[in-house]
Amino acid sequence: MATRPRTRVASRPAGPAPRSRPGGRRRSLLLVLVLCGLLAWLIAPLFEKAIQELTLPLQYQSIIRQQAAAKGLDPALIAAVIYAETRFDARTSPTGAEGLMQIEPATAEFLAHRSGGTTFTVSDLATPAVNIAYGSYYLRYLFDEFSASGQSATTTEVLALAAYNGGETNVQHWLAAARAGGQTFTVDDIPFPQTRAYVEKVLQAQQQYRQKYARELGYQT
């Protein structure tokens, strides 16, 4: 039996694809920008803190505060000396200086004798609390030695830092030469380039620690 032919229905031509609305794109872009701005606002303090810790690190602040109070020193000065010596990365130097504040074993033995530390051993300098305590004690000793000779507070600080790096005997000679010439001893009178650069570095870092770590170092409560 013959079948009846099917009638084909012509397909309707497809129309143009609907266009996205310009207003919707702008809103999406604005939302992305707002989210990016919010994310940047949230991350910025963390990023700034990370950069600060890399460029001007600070650790053991409670020990530094305690030693500064006990020794009558500026906590920012102790932090600055640690920064100049090791950047808070304790190690043993090629000359045998130990720990965060790079204390020579002979100096440590001298300080132990003066302070009555009968149980002290050089290996104790690897302990941050002991190292900072001995380094602070040495700074206090140097401050007292040079302030006793009638120097101003500013000159005493320069002399003490120069002695911490270049040796007390050398600094005594430099101070005597300055006095013989009728001059006040300044950083520029330090003949050792390394020691002069060291003192300048510590003094600059001291100001930075005061500004950037005021709360951590006890300047703000």
Sequence and secondary structure as in RCSB ss.txt:
>XXXX:A:sequence
MATRPRTRVASRPAGPAPRSRPGGRRRSLLLVLVLCGLLAWLIAPLFEKAIQELTLPLQYQSIIRQQAAAKGLDP
ALIAAVIYAETRFDARTSPTGAEGLMQIEPATAEFLAHRSGGTTFTVSDLATPAVNIAYGSYYLRYLFDEFSASG
QSATTTEVLALAAYNGGETNVQHWLAAARAGGQTFTVDDIPFPQTRAYVEKVLQAQQQYRQKYARELGYQT
>XXXX:A:secstr
                     HHHHHHHHHHHHHHHHHHHHHHHHHHHHHHHHHHS    HHHHHHHHHHHT  H
HHHHHHHHHHHTT     TT  BTTTTB HHHHHHHHHHHT TT  GGGGGSHHHHHHHHHHHHHHHHHHHHTTT
  HHHHHHHHHHHHHH HHHHHHHHHHHHHTT    GGG   HHHHHHHHHHHHHHHHHHHHTTTTTTS  
